[in-house]
Amino acid sequence: ELANTKDSILEETNKNQQVVLVLYEAINTRDVQTVHQILAPDLEWWFHGPPAHQFMMRLLTGASSDQTFLFDVDPLSVTTFGSTVIVEGCDHKRSISWVHAWTVSTDGIITQVREYFNTSLTVTRLVNSSQTPPSNYNSSSSSSSPSPSSGSSSTAEITPVHCFSVWESSFSNRVGKSVPGLVLAI
Protein backbone atom coordinates (compact mmCIF):
# COMPACT_ATOMS: atom_id res chain seq x y z
CA GLU A 1 0.00 0.00 0.00
CA LEU A 2 2.83 2.41 0.87
CA ALA A 3 4.60 1.60 -2.41
CA ASN A 4 1.40 2.39 -4.34
CA THR A 5 1.10 5.72 -2.53
CA LYS A 6 4.73 6.62 -3.31
CA ASP A 7 4.24 5.62 -6.96
CA SER A 8 1.09 7.74 -7.16
CA ILE A 9 2.90 10.75 -5.67
CA LEU A 10 5.84 10.30 -8.04
CA GLU A 11 3.50 9.99 -11.02
CA GLU A 12 1.65 13.21 -10.08
CA THR A 13 4.95 15.02 -9.46
CA ASN A 14 6.23 14.01 -12.90
CA LYS A 15 2.90 15.02 -14.48
CA ASN A 16 3.03 18.46 -12.84
CA GLN A 17 6.61 19.01 -13.95
CA GLN A 18 5.71 17.98 -17.51
CA VAL A 19 2.82 20.49 -17.59
CA VAL A 20 5.20 23.32 -16.74
CA LEU A 21 7.81 22.18 -19.27
CA VAL A 22 5.11 22.06 -21.97
CA LEU A 23 4.18 25.62 -21.01
CA TYR A 24 7.78 26.82 -21.48
CA GLU A 25 7.96 25.07 -24.86
CA ALA A 26 4.66 26.70 -25.91
CA ILE A 27 5.97 30.11 -24.84
CA ASN A 28 9.21 29.62 -26.76
CA THR A 29 7.35 28.58 -29.92
CA ARG A 30 4.62 31.21 -29.43
CA ASP A 31 1.94 28.48 -29.31
CA VAL A 32 -0.88 30.59 -27.87
CA GLN A 33 -3.46 27.80 -28.02
CA THR A 34 -1.40 25.48 -25.80
CA VAL A 35 -0.68 28.31 -23.36
CA HIS A 36 -4.44 28.98 -23.03
CA GLN A 37 -5.13 25.26 -22.48
CA ILE A 38 -2.55 24.99 -19.69
CA LEU A 39 -3.23 28.22 -17.76
CA ALA A 40 -6.32 28.83 -15.66
CA PRO A 41 -8.29 31.85 -16.95
CA ASP A 42 -8.10 33.35 -13.46
CA LEU A 43 -4.38 32.64 -12.95
CA GLU A 44 -3.18 34.00 -9.61
CA TRP A 45 -0.01 36.04 -10.10
CA TRP A 46 2.63 37.06 -7.55
CA PHE A 47 5.60 39.12 -8.66
CA HIS A 48 8.74 40.15 -6.80
CA GLY A 49 11.13 42.39 -8.65
CA PRO A 50 11.26 45.62 -10.62
CA PRO A 51 8.12 46.23 -12.74
CA ALA A 52 10.35 46.50 -15.82
CA HIS A 53 11.16 42.78 -15.37
CA GLN A 54 7.61 41.47 -15.67
CA PHE A 55 8.59 39.59 -18.83
CA MET A 56 6.53 36.46 -18.21
CA MET A 57 3.40 38.51 -17.52
CA ARG A 58 3.91 40.39 -20.79
CA LEU A 59 4.37 37.14 -22.70
CA LEU A 60 1.36 35.35 -21.18
CA THR A 61 -1.04 38.28 -21.48
CA GLY A 62 0.02 39.14 -25.02
CA ALA A 63 1.20 42.60 -23.97
CA SER A 64 4.48 41.77 -25.74
CA SER A 65 3.30 40.04 -28.85
CA ASP A 66 6.01 41.87 -30.80
CA GLN A 67 8.28 39.25 -32.40
CA THR A 68 11.36 41.32 -31.48
CA PHE A 69 10.61 40.93 -27.76
CA LEU A 70 12.59 37.97 -26.50
CA PHE A 71 12.85 36.64 -22.97
CA ASP A 72 14.96 33.57 -22.33
CA VAL A 73 12.63 31.04 -20.68
CA ASP A 74 14.94 28.06 -20.94
CA PRO A 75 15.04 26.58 -17.44
CA LEU A 76 18.39 25.82 -15.83
CA SER A 77 16.75 23.61 -13.22
CA VAL A 78 13.30 22.26 -12.45
CA THR A 79 12.32 20.93 -9.02
CA THR A 80 8.88 19.67 -8.05
CA PHE A 81 7.21 19.38 -4.64
CA GLY A 82 3.80 17.83 -5.26
CA SER A 83 1.67 20.51 -6.91
CA THR A 84 4.46 23.14 -6.77
CA VAL A 85 7.01 23.25 -9.60
CA ILE A 86 10.05 25.50 -9.06
CA VAL A 87 11.95 26.61 -12.18
CA GLU A 88 15.07 28.74 -12.18
CA GLY A 89 16.90 30.37 -15.02
CA CYS A 90 19.20 33.20 -16.02
CA ASP A 91 19.08 35.69 -18.88
CA HIS A 92 22.72 36.65 -19.46
CA LYS A 93 21.84 39.34 -22.04
CA ARG A 94 19.87 41.26 -19.42
CA SER A 95 22.07 40.15 -16.46
CA ILE A 96 19.04 38.88 -14.57
CA SER A 97 18.24 35.66 -12.81
CA TRP A 98 14.70 34.42 -12.23
CA VAL A 99 12.68 31.82 -10.36
CA HIS A 100 9.13 30.81 -11.22
CA ALA A 101 7.06 28.84 -8.70
CA TRP A 102 4.06 27.30 -10.49
CA THR A 103 1.08 25.61 -8.82
CA VAL A 104 -0.54 22.86 -10.90
CA SER A 105 -4.05 21.61 -10.03
CA THR A 106 -5.01 17.95 -10.05
CA ASP A 107 -6.51 18.36 -13.53
CA GLY A 108 -3.20 19.59 -14.99
CA ILE A 109 -4.07 23.30 -15.12
CA ILE A 110 -1.67 25.93 -13.77
CA THR A 111 -3.56 28.03 -11.23
CA GLN A 112 -0.79 30.17 -9.73
CA VAL A 113 2.63 31.55 -10.57
CA ARG A 114 5.05 33.32 -8.28
CA GLU A 115 7.77 35.11 -10.19
CA TYR A 116 11.03 36.33 -8.61
CA PHE A 117 13.81 38.35 -10.28
CA ASN A 118 17.41 38.82 -9.12
CA THR A 119 16.49 37.21 -5.84
CA SER A 120 17.93 34.19 -4.09
CA LEU A 121 14.99 32.00 -3.12
CA THR A 122 14.76 29.36 -0.41
CA VAL A 123 11.74 27.04 -0.33
CA THR A 124 10.75 25.80 3.11
CA ARG A 125 8.15 23.47 4.52
CA LEU A 126 6.35 24.69 7.65
CA VAL A 127 6.04 22.08 10.38
CA ASN A 128 4.47 22.40 13.82
CA SER A 129 7.20 21.18 16.19
CA SER A 130 4.73 19.51 18.56
CA GLN A 131 3.22 17.36 15.79
CA THR A 132 4.58 14.00 14.96
CA PRO A 133 5.54 13.49 11.33
CA PRO A 134 2.54 12.92 9.03
CA SER A 135 3.33 9.22 8.49
CA ASN A 136 3.28 8.58 12.25
CA TYR A 137 0.55 11.07 13.17
CA ASN A 138 -2.13 8.50 14.04
CA SER A 139 0.17 6.00 15.69
CA SER A 140 0.56 5.92 19.45
CA SER A 141 3.13 8.32 20.74
CA SER A 142 4.65 9.30 24.03
CA SER A 143 3.94 12.95 23.27
CA SER A 144 2.17 14.80 26.05
CA SER A 145 -0.04 16.71 23.61
CA PRO A 146 -3.43 15.19 22.88
CA SER A 147 -4.03 13.60 19.49
CA PRO A 148 -6.42 15.35 17.11
CA SER A 149 -8.99 12.59 17.57
CA SER A 150 -9.08 12.76 21.36
CA GLY A 151 -11.99 14.56 22.93
CA SER A 152 -9.79 16.68 25.17
CA SER A 153 -11.18 20.13 25.91
CA SER A 154 -7.96 21.56 27.31
CA THR A 155 -6.91 25.08 26.48
CA ALA A 156 -5.08 25.29 23.17
CA GLU A 157 -1.36 25.76 23.54
CA ILE A 158 0.78 27.83 21.26
CA THR A 159 3.27 25.53 19.64
CA PRO A 160 6.34 26.68 17.78
CA VAL A 161 6.48 26.30 14.01
CA HIS A 162 9.77 25.42 12.34
CA CYS A 163 10.73 26.01 8.73
CA PHE A 164 12.70 23.19 7.16
CA SER A 165 14.61 24.21 4.06
CA VAL A 166 13.84 21.85 1.15
CA TRP A 167 15.36 23.77 -1.80
CA GLU A 168 17.51 26.82 -2.47
CA SER A 169 18.23 28.62 -5.72
CA SER A 170 21.74 28.23 -7.03
CA PHE A 171 22.03 30.78 -9.80
CA SER A 172 22.61 34.03 -7.91
CA ASN A 173 26.37 34.09 -8.64
CA ARG A 174 25.79 33.82 -12.40
CA VAL A 175 24.55 37.37 -12.76
CA GLY A 176 27.50 38.88 -10.89
CA LYS A 177 25.40 40.81 -8.41
CA SER A 178 24.55 40.61 -4.76
CA VAL A 179 20.88 39.64 -4.56
CA PRO A 180 18.39 39.73 -1.70
CA GLY A 181 17.14 36.45 -0.28
CA LEU A 182 13.50 35.45 0.08
CA VAL A 183 11.78 32.45 1.64
CA LEU A 184 8.81 30.73 0.01
CA ALA A 185 6.89 28.45 2.37
CA ILE A 186 5.00 25.51 0.90
Stockholm file with secondary structure:
# STOCKHOLM 1.0

chainA/1-186         ELANTKDSILEETNKNQQVVLVLYEAINTRDVQTVHQILAPDLEWWFHGPPAHQFMMRLLTGASSDQTFLFDVDPLSVTTFGSTVIVEGCDHKRSISWVHAWTVSTDGIITQVREYFNTSLTVTRLVNSSQTPPSNYNSSSSSSSPSPSSGSSSTAEITPVHCFSVWESSFSNRVGKSVPGLVLAI
#=GR chainA/1-186 SS CHHHHHHHHHHHHHHHHHHHHHHHHHHHTTCHHHHHHHEEEEEEEEEESCGGGCHHHHHHHTTTCCTTCCCCCCCSEEEEETTEEEEEEEETTTTEEEEEEEEECTTSCEEEEEEEESCEEEEEEEEETTSCCGGGTTSCCCCSSCCTTSCCCCCCCCCCEEEEEEEECCCGGGGTSCCCEEEEEC
#=GC SS_cons         CHHHHHHHHHHHHHHHHHHHHHHHHHHHTTCHHHHHHHEEEEEEEEEESCGGGCHHHHHHHTTTCCTTCCCCCCCSEEEEETTEEEEEEEETTTTEEEEEEEEECTTSCEEEEEEEESCEEEEEEEEETTSCCGGGTTSCCCCSSCCTTSCCCCCCCCCCEEEEEEEECCCGGGGTSCCCEEEEEC
//
